[in-house]
Amino acid sequence: MPKRSGILTGTAGVYHVASQLAAHDFHAAVTYGNAPSVDILVGRIDGSTSLSLQVKASHWALRTRGRGENKKPDHYEWDVGKRSAMQHRPDLFFAFVDLKIGSGQLPDVFIIPSKSVYDWFQGVITKRFGGDPSKLKRWRFHPRVKSIDEYRNNWDILRDSLDRRSLSNEK
């Protein structure tokens, strides 16, 4: 099998997320690389407020541990990059996409606030590298399965954030 193109994997992830956003009654505007650290602008259906979404996709993100009958899902892996990992804003979310290419299954999308991703990386940097981010060579998000299950295909996270932003704009 030929090597997979990272660009095509990323593109597939962005368009899958945009499609799902529209199906869940959000406006979704793909930025086509014209906005740093933002792949999709997500808005309420009435256009009253919006937020930013950074999409990170993997052709197969789920990793297992064990052998035979003991083989079980353990964690996911997505490359993030330092610039993305170091961002934390209340209006920025990540959409981590497990495309599950070749499985015949629909992709999973994990909607995670940027602050949670930032905190995860800070924990890794502190625990493994004594607080020195220059020692982290590969910026890869690899949370345990159970730790992010609440985010799986949970589009209400975006809806709730947009509703809160809308309410604060009305005041």
C-alpha positions in Angstrom: 0.0 0.0 0.0 1.5 3.4 -0.9 2.3 5.9 1.8 -0.7 8.0 2.8 -0.5 11.7 2.1 -0.7 13.9 5.3 -2.2 16.6 3.2 -5.0 14.4 2.0 -5.6 13.0 5.5 -5.9 16.5 6.8 -8.2 17.5 4.0 -10.5 14.5 4.6 -10.7 15.4 8.3 -11.6 19.1 7.6 -14.3 18.2 5.1 -15.7 15.4 7.3 -16.0 17.8 10.2 -17.5 20.6 8.1 -20.1 18.1 6.8 -21.0 17.0 10.3 -21.2 20.6 11.5 -23.7 21.4 8.8 -25.7 18.2 9.6 -25.9 19.3 13.2 -27.2 22.8 12.3 -24.0 24.9 12.5 -22.6 27.2 9.9 -19.2 25.9 8.9 -16.8 28.0 6.8 -13.5 26.2 5.8 -10.7 28.7 5.9 -8.5 26.9 3.3 -5.4 27.9 5.2 -6.2 31.6 5.2 -6.5 31.9 8.9 -3.6 30.9 11.2 -4.4 28.0 13.5 -8.1 27.9 12.3 -9.4 25.4 9.8 -13.1 26.0 10.2 -15.1 29.0 11.5 -18.2 27.6 13.3 -21.2 29.8 13.8 -24.7 29.6 15.2 -27.4 29.2 12.6 -28.6 32.8 13.3 -25.1 34.1 12.7 -25.0 35.8 16.1 -21.7 34.3 17.3 -18.9 32.1 16.2 -15.8 30.2 17.3 -12.7 28.7 15.7 -12.0 25.0 15.1 -8.5 23.5 14.5 -8.8 20.1 12.9 -6.3 17.3 13.4 -6.9 14.1 11.5 -5.4 10.6 11.5 -6.1 7.8 9.1 -6.2 5.5 12.2 -5.7 7.2 15.6 -6.8 4.4 17.9 -3.9 2.4 19.4 -4.2 -0.9 21.3 -2.2 -2.7 23.9 -1.9 -6.4 24.6 -2.1 -9.5 22.4 -4.7 -12.0 21.4 -7.7 -11.9 23.8 -5.9 -9.3 25.9 -5.7 -6.8 23.1 -7.7 -3.7 24.1 -8.1 -0.1 23.0 -5.6 2.0 25.0 -5.1 5.5 23.5 -5.3 7.7 20.5 -2.5 9.5 18.6 -2.7 12.7 16.6 0.2 15.0 15.6 -0.5 18.5 16.7 2.6 20.6 16.3 4.0 23.0 18.9 2.2 26.2 17.7 -1.2 24.5 17.9 -0.5 22.8 21.2 0.5 26.0 22.9 -2.7 27.8 22.1 -5.5 28.1 24.6 -8.4 30.5 24.0 -12.0 30.2 25.1 -13.1 30.5 21.4 -10.7 27.9 20.1 -11.5 24.2 20.0 -9.8 21.1 18.4 -11.6 18.5 16.3 -9.5 15.4 16.5 -10.7 13.1 13.8 -10.1 9.3 13.7 -10.9 8.6 10.0 -10.6 4.8 10.5 -9.6 4.4 6.9 -10.2 0.9 5.5 -12.5 -0.2 8.4 -15.8 0.5 6.8 -16.7 2.5 10.0 -17.7 6.1 10.1 -15.0 8.5 11.5 -15.1 9.7 15.1 -14.6 13.3 15.9 -13.5 14.4 19.4 -14.4 18.1 20.1 -11.9 19.3 22.8 -11.4 22.8 24.1 -8.0 24.2 23.3 -7.3 24.8 27.1 -7.7 21.0 27.7 -5.2 20.2 25.0 -2.8 22.9 26.3 -3.1 21.6 29.8 -2.4 18.0 28.6 0.8 19.2 26.9 1.9 21.2 29.9 1.5 18.1 32.0 3.7 16.1 29.6 6.3 18.8 29.5 6.4 19.2 33.3 6.3 15.4 34.0 8.8 14.2 31.4 11.0 17.2 30.6 11.2 19.2 33.8 9.1 22.0 32.3 11.4 22.5 29.3 9.3 22.5 26.1 12.4 22.5 23.9 13.0 18.9 24.9 9.7 17.7 23.4 10.7 16.7 19.8 7.3 15.4 18.5 4.2 17.3 19.5 1.7 14.4 19.5 -1.5 14.3 21.5 -2.1 10.7 22.8 -4.8 10.7 25.4 -6.1 7.5 26.9 -9.4 6.2 25.4 -11.4 6.7 28.6 -10.0 10.2 29.2 -11.6 11.6 26.1 -14.7 9.4 25.6 -17.0 12.3 26.7 -15.8 14.3 23.7 -16.5 11.7 21.1 -19.0 13.0 18.5 -20.2 15.5 21.1 -21.3 18.4 19.0 -23.1 19.9 22.0 -19.8 21.1 23.3 -19.7 23.6 20.5 -23.4 24.4 20.8 -23.0 25.1 24.5 -20.0 27.3 23.9 -21.8 29.3 21.2 -24.8 29.7 23.5 -22.7 31.0 26.3 -20.9 33.4 24.0 -24.3 34.6 22.6 -25.6 35.2 26.1 -22.5 37.2 27.1 -22.9 39.3 24.0 -26.5 40.2 24.9 -25.4 41.7 28.2 
